[in-house]
Amino acid sequence: MAHLKTFRTPEQRAEADEVIWGPYRFRPGVDYADALGRAVPPFPLLPGGRTRLAVDPSPRPSWHEGSDGEQGWRDRYRTSPIRLWATCTVPDHKPWSLAFAVPQDGGWALGGA
């Protein structure tokens, strides 16, 4: 992520906090994703199970301008995996978090990214 001191205005710093620094975000309003596409509410998933969630390309920040602004943003994350964090719960245990790097080709998640 870009260092927040590099942004010239308070508006740019505020926008930087909302940027999805990766290729995709959850599709806002679908699968109960939040308005920014950062999170979906908890759902059950059995061991070895999978689920699909709707995603959209992450919007480029306003300072990524110029003739190559949109393309530059897309190129930056063209081959990047989609990084996810999951909070896991089971009765009678303390919750724990897992990190995943999901390849853009839809392949299986790689744990511990």
Salt bridges, closest charged atoms under 4 A:
ASP56 OD1 - ARG27 NE 2.81
GLU70 OE1 - ARG60 NE 3.05
GLU70 OE2 - ARG74 NH2 2.81
